[in-house]
Amino acid sequence: MNATTVNRSDCPEVNVPIHVFFTIGFVSLLENLLVIGAISWNRNLHSPMYCFIGSLAAFNTVASVTKTWENLMITFAEVGHLRKVGFSERKADDVVDSLLCMSFLGSIFSFLAIAVDRYITIFHALRYHNIMTMQRTGAILGLIWTTCGVSAMLMVRFFDSNLIMSCFVVFFIISLAIIYILYVYMFILARVHARKIAALPNGSGKHQHQRRWGHGMRGILTLTILFGAFMVCWAPFFLHLIFLMACPMNPYCECYRSMFQLHLVLLMSHALIDPVIYAFRIPELRHTFRRMLPCLNWRWR
């Protein structure tokens, strides 16, 4: 998404070597394909939560492929094989921007779906399998992908409008607030739930309750780490958009915008970081990785 402007400040433009983008895109693509392959290969991972994690990895894969393709287009344009203002090039750029926008929206909705799934797992454990059926999970995933695809095309089509750009930023802020409130609410309820478990007499299913609660809390903590990484990677880009709208001529704002390529590196790094978090925080996925890639066994023993 072209959110750059002419730099009128004294701050020099920060340029990141193109091979850095290629490296991040290629490695993140391999990692997320590994996550998707692990979830597909291991039948024990055929559950709603892992389906949502797989969806998140798929959106990250879209972002990796799209950004790598965009860098290829830029490289070809710099050596004269592509026109930067040609009709087909502009259409290709719109497709790239739409896919990147879709990956962002998909990440937000995937995080929200995983958070709701964790909430049901902990606080409605006995009814979980009746509420979160695989059929309902498939419908949710279909709705997420359809909504994100259509919304992304509309946002890119009218992105030059300040109203659309403002809506994009507001959606990001509201989404963060909703997920943050949901996390805080879950942690508060979890604390109350832990006290109730502690008050149970021994031998009345206390150990089973503690084990289920501990497993659910570990999932919430993992999700919190994933969401924190998402915020760190995407927030600088959205701050760039805010400055672009609020103070387009201010030299201090332009000094921040001169680091746009660094913001893109952070944005792409999100797809690189998530699979690493999965490997270290989710034992079932880690064990699946080890079975799929025997050469990694010695690292995680």
Disulfide bonds with the S-S distance in Angstrom:
Cys11-Cys255 1.76
Cys247-Cys253 1.88
